[in-house]
């Protein structure tokens, strides 16, 4: 992975969803930041052009970062004012 170190130039934040109970007994959704790190962010095209069974036709991004065990599906990534949802994690 050291050959990719010079490519990790973008600062991202990874956020995790948690549930919080109110005094009334209702639960509410709360997002907390897990960590900040450097990453490479590049456009991966538009959904249907890449794969017929995509969840969305919105623009997709491929994000490369050093291996982190905390990173999981459905977490959010905050990058340059955009909120991205983690849909796949691959360790290479």
RODO-2510 file (C-alpha; in nm, 4 decimals, decimal comma):
residues 92
     n   res          X          Y          Z
     1     x     0,0000     0,0000     0,0000
     2     x     0,2987     0,2315     0,0361
     3     x     0,2965     0,2915    -0,3408
     4     x    -0,0415     0,4642    -0,2997
     5     x     0,0663     0,6989    -0,0194
     6     x     0,1266     0,9901    -0,2592
     7     x    -0,2243     0,9504    -0,4056
     8     x    -0,4059     0,9963    -0,0738
     9     x    -0,4574     1,3733    -0,0955
    10     x    -0,8208     1,4295    -0,0020
    11     x    -0,9335     1,4729     0,3588
    12     x    -1,2475     1,2709     0,4401
    13     x    -1,4515     1,2034     0,7527
    14     x    -1,6309     0,8735     0,8192
    15     x    -1,9562     0,8944     1,0171
    16     x    -2,1544     0,6168     1,1860
    17     x    -2,5253     0,6056     1,2657
    18     x    -2,6324     0,5352     1,6187
    19     x    -2,9639     0,5288     1,7990
    20     x    -3,0329     0,7376     2,1066
    21     x    -3,3271     0,6945     2,3435
    22     x    -3,5247     0,9988     2,4472
    23     x    -3,6765     1,0287     2,7965
    24     x    -4,0158     0,9586     2,6362
    25     x    -3,8937     0,6179     2,5166
    26     x    -3,8680     0,7074     2,1478
    27     x    -3,5459     0,6428     1,9649
    28     x    -3,3788     0,9030     1,7478
    29     x    -3,1070     0,8700     1,4872
    30     x    -2,7727     1,0308     1,5669
    31     x    -2,4604     1,0432     1,3486
    32     x    -2,1161     1,0527     1,5105
    33     x    -1,7810     1,0953     1,3419
    34     x    -1,5604     0,7854     1,3713
    35     x    -1,2388     0,9121     1,2156
    36     x    -1,0729     1,1506     0,9711
    37     x    -0,8154     1,0321     0,7208
    38     x    -0,6513     1,0995     0,3865
    39     x    -0,7956     0,9233     0,0829
    40     x    -0,8012     0,9205    -0,2933
    41     x    -1,1455     1,0113    -0,4304
    42     x    -1,2220     0,9641    -0,7982
    43     x    -1,5379     0,9552    -1,0048
    44     x    -1,6616     0,6080    -1,0896
    45     x    -1,9174     0,7214    -1,3473
    46     x    -2,2946     0,7121    -1,3379
    47     x    -2,4645     0,4074    -1,1851
    48     x    -2,6617     0,2453    -1,4714
    49     x    -2,3717     0,2852    -1,7130
    50     x    -2,1574     0,0634    -1,4893
    51     x    -2,4053    -0,1931    -1,3647
    52     x    -2,7683    -0,2717    -1,4442
    53     x    -2,8641    -0,3490    -1,0837
    54     x    -2,7544    -0,0277    -0,9104
    55     x    -2,9399     0,1319    -0,6222
    56     x    -2,9233     0,4771    -0,7768
    57     x    -2,8474     0,6536    -1,1023
    58     x    -2,6527     0,9232    -0,9173
    59     x    -2,2831     0,9756    -0,9648
    60     x    -2,0630     0,7175    -0,7946
    61     x    -1,7192     0,7603    -0,6398
    62     x    -1,4389     0,5163    -0,5688
    63     x    -1,2565     0,6041    -0,2472
    64     x    -0,9198     0,4503    -0,1642
    65     x    -0,7803     0,4722     0,1871
    66     x    -0,5545     0,2759     0,4162
    67     x    -0,7143    -0,0311     0,5711
    68     x    -0,9446     0,0596     0,8612
    69     x    -1,1426    -0,2062     1,0468
    70     x    -1,4055     0,0520     1,1485
    71     x    -1,5215     0,1112     0,7888
    72     x    -1,8517    -0,0668     0,7122
    73     x    -2,1431    -0,0630     0,4710
    74     x    -2,4087     0,2125     0,5168
    75     x    -2,1745     0,4505     0,6954
    76     x    -2,1418     0,8022     0,5549
    77     x    -1,8379     0,9806     0,4193
    78     x    -1,8186     1,3586     0,4336
    79     x    -1,5996     1,4969     0,1549
    80     x    -1,5900     1,8550     0,0225
    81     x    -1,9362     1,9318     0,1571
    82     x    -2,0897     1,6167     0,0053
    83     x    -2,2340     1,3231     0,1973
    84     x    -2,1593     0,9854     0,0377
    85     x    -2,2931     0,6463     0,1513
    86     x    -2,0606     0,3456     0,1724
    87     x    -2,2107     0,0724    -0,0475
    88     x    -1,9113    -0,1607    -0,0829
    89     x    -1,5879    -0,2280     0,1057
    90     x    -1,3084    -0,4185    -0,0688
    91     x    -0,9680    -0,4965     0,0797
    92     x    -0,6998    -0,5254    -0,1875
***
